[in-house]
Amino acid sequence: MSTATFYAASRLAGATPPPAHVVSRSIGLQGLGQLFDGFFGAVVGTTASVENVGLLGLTRVGSRRVVQISTAFMIFFSIFGKFGAFFAQIPLPIFAAIYCILYGIVAAIGISFIQFANKNSMRNIYVLGISLFLGISIPQYFVMNTDIAGHGPVRTPAGWFNDILNTIFSSPPTVATIVGTLVDNTLEARHSIDDRGVPWLVPFQRRKGDSRNDEFYSYPLRINEYIPSRFL
């Protein structure tokens, strides 16, 4: 989910698609953040926030300074509980309505990437259709066949194995991604590279593929002087 969120954020911010080394760097820093989450006993792990990406598209504000200021506010509210309690009193239906809008924006951004592929190709129509259908039907089957105790359709003697498979196949985005990736990379067709929109994405995946990459993806402040992006 985080990888897709990176691409959605770059598109909403008007930046170039993140190169491969930037995505790898981001996933690595995210893993480092999860390590510190465990050290400090955090309830949740570090991950890319889908709702914040939707907020980026809604407000059209893509400045790092906004993230820094909001981080300071979150630290302040976590230390002084009285101020945090004020925001905790916001009715849940308001949060639900906001999330419907924010997640809808991110979902629309994901669908908009189809414009770079040939939409008249039957191959692409097949890949898209089967990914969407199985991405909805398979998780629905797993959800309907999960009992009150949380045991899903996969029930082997290994409990950890059951939890992994039941969790993966209960997630619609995960199932759609797996099916789409598998079918798109195994189904042969004439001119499949051009039809899939790969030529549009390839130039941005190189470190020097676009002159704007350093501008968008270099570290903030003076961190780039100590950890240059070209080394990661």
C-alpha positions in Angstrom: 0.0 0.0 0.0 2.8 2.4 0.8 4.4 2.0 -2.7 1.1 2.9 -4.4 0.7 5.8 -1.9 4.1 7.2 -3.0 3.0 7.3 -6.6 -0.4 8.9 -5.8 1.3 11.6 -3.7 3.8 12.4 -6.4 0.9 12.8 -9.0 -1.2 15.0 -6.7 1.8 17.1 -5.8 2.7 17.6 -9.5 6.0 15.9 -9.1 7.6 13.3 -11.4 6.9 9.6 -10.7 9.3 8.5 -7.9 12.4 6.7 -9.3 13.1 3.1 -8.2 15.9 4.2 -5.8 13.6 6.7 -4.2 10.9 4.1 -3.6 13.5 1.7 -2.1 14.9 4.5 0.1 11.4 5.3 1.3 10.5 1.7 2.1 13.9 1.4 4.0 13.2 4.5 6.0 9.7 3.3 6.7 11.1 0.0 8.0 13.5 1.9 10.2 10.6 3.9 11.6 8.7 0.7 12.4 11.8 -0.5 14.3 11.7 2.6 16.5 8.0 2.1 16.9 8.7 -1.2 18.5 11.4 0.2 20.7 9.1 2.9 22.1 6.0 0.6 22.4 3.9 2.3 19.8 0.5 0.8 19.2 0.7 1.1 15.4 3.5 1.0 12.9 4.9 3.6 10.6 3.2 3.6 7.2 2.3 5.9 4.4 -1.0 7.7 5.2 -3.5 7.3 2.4 -5.8 9.9 3.9 -3.1 12.4 4.0 -2.4 11.9 0.3 -6.1 12.5 -0.3 -5.9 15.7 1.8 -3.0 16.7 -0.5 -5.2 16.5 -3.5 -8.1 18.2 -1.7 -6.1 21.2 -0.5 -3.5 21.3 -3.3 -0.8 22.0 -0.7 2.3 19.8 -1.2 4.8 21.6 0.9 7.1 19.7 3.3 6.8 22.6 5.8 3.1 21.6 6.2 4.2 18.1 7.2 6.8 19.5 9.7 4.2 21.8 11.3 1.6 19.0 11.6 4.2 16.8 13.1 4.9 19.4 15.8 1.1 19.6 16.5 0.8 15.8 16.9 3.7 15.8 19.3 2.1 18.7 21.2 -1.3 16.9 21.4 0.3 13.6 22.5 2.0 15.3 25.4 -0.9 17.5 26.5 -3.9 15.2 26.6 -6.4 17.9 27.3 -5.9 19.5 23.9 -6.0 16.1 22.2 -9.3 15.3 24.0 -10.9 18.3 22.3 -10.3 16.8 18.8 -11.3 13.3 20.1 -14.8 14.7 20.7 -15.4 15.2 17.0 -18.3 12.9 16.0 -17.3 9.7 14.1 -19.8 10.4 11.3 -17.8 13.5 10.4 -14.6 11.5 10.3 -16.4 8.9 8.1 -17.6 11.5 5.6 -14.1 13.0 5.4 -12.5 9.6 4.8 -15.0 8.8 2.1 -13.8 11.9 0.2 -10.1 11.4 0.9 -10.0 7.7 0.0 -12.1 8.4 -3.1 -9.6 10.9 -4.3 -6.7 8.5 -3.9 -8.7 5.7 -5.6 -9.4 8.0 -8.6 -5.7 8.9 -8.9 -4.9 5.2 -9.1 -7.5 4.7 -11.9 -6.2 7.8 -13.7 -2.9 5.9 -14.4 -4.8 3.9 -16.9 -4.6 6.8 -19.3 -1.0 5.9 -20.1 -2.1 2.5 -21.3 -4.0 1.6 -24.5 -7.6 1.5 -23.4 -8.7 0.1 -26.7 -6.6 -3.0 -26.3 -8.7 -6.1 -25.4 -5.7 -7.3 -23.4 -5.7 -4.3 -21.1 -9.5 -4.5 -20.8 -9.2 -8.2 -19.7 -6.4 -7.4 -17.2 -8.3 -4.5 -15.7 -11.7 -6.3 -15.6 -10.4 -9.6 -14.0 -8.3 -7.6 -11.5 -11.3 -5.5 -10.3 -13.7 -8.5 -10.3 -11.4 -10.9 -8.4 -10.3 -8.0 -6.1 -13.9 -7.6 -5.0 -15.1 -11.2 -5.0 -12.2 -13.1 -3.4 -12.0 -10.8 -0.3 -15.8 -11.0 0.0 -15.6 -14.8 0.1 -13.0 -14.7 2.8 -14.9 -12.1 4.9 -18.2 -14.1 4.7 -16.5 -17.3 5.7 -14.6 -15.9 8.7 -16.2 -16.9 12.0 -16.6 -14.8 15.2 -13.2 -16.1 16.5 -11.5 -14.7 13.4 -10.7 -18.0 11.7 -10.9 -17.6 8.0 -11.4 -20.2 5.2 -7.7 -21.2 5.3 -7.4 -23.6 8.2 -4.2 -25.6 8.3 -2.4 -26.9 11.5 -0.1 -23.9 11.2 -1.9 -20.9 12.8 0.6 -18.3 11.6 0.2 -19.5 8.0 -3.5 -19.3 8.3 -3.3 -15.7 9.6 -1.0 -14.6 6.8 -3.2 -16.0 4.0 -6.5 -15.0 5.5 -5.2 -11.4 6.0 -3.8 -11.1 2.5 -6.9 -12.5 0.7 -9.3 -10.4 2.8 -7.8 -7.2 1.5 -9.3 -6.1 -1.9 -6.4 -3.8 -2.9 -3.9 -6.6 -2.2 -5.8 -9.2 -4.2 -6.4 -6.8 -7.1 -2.7 -6.0 -7.1 -1.6 -9.6 -7.0 -4.0 -10.7 -9.8 -3.2 -7.6 -11.9 0.5 -8.1 -11.6 0.4 -11.8 -12.3 -1.9 -11.5 -15.3 -0.2 -8.4 -16.8 3.2 -10.1 -16.7 2.2 -13.5 -18.0 -0.3 -12.6 -20.7 1.4 -12.2 -24.1 0.1 -9.9 -26.8 1.3 -8.1 -29.8 2.9 -4.7 -28.9 2.3 -5.5 -25.2 5.0 -3.1 -24.0 3.5 -0.1 -25.8 0.0 -1.1 -24.8 0.9 -1.4 -21.2 2.2 2.2 -21.0 5.7 1.0 -20.0 7.6 3.4 -22.3 6.0 6.4 -20.4 7.2 5.2 -17.0 10.7 3.8 -17.9 12.5 7.2 -18.3 11.5 8.3 -14.8 12.9 5.2 -13.2 16.5 6.1 -13.9 18.4 8.3 -11.5 19.1 10.9 -14.2 16.0 10.1 -16.2 14.5 13.5 -15.4 16.3 16.7 -14.4 13.6 17.4 -11.8 14.2 14.2 -9.8 16.8 15.8 -7.5 14.6 18.8 -6.9 11.6 16.7 -5.9 13.3 13.8 -4.0 16.4 15.2 -2.3 16.4 15.3 1.5 15.1 18.4 3.2 17.1 21.0 5.1 20.9 20.1 5.1 20.4 16.4 5.5 21.2 16.0 1.8 24.8 17.2 2.5 25.4 14.3 4.9 23.3 11.6 3.2 23.3 12.4 -0.5 20.4 10.8 -2.4 22.8 9.4 -5.0 24.1 7.0 -2.5 20.7 5.5 -1.7 
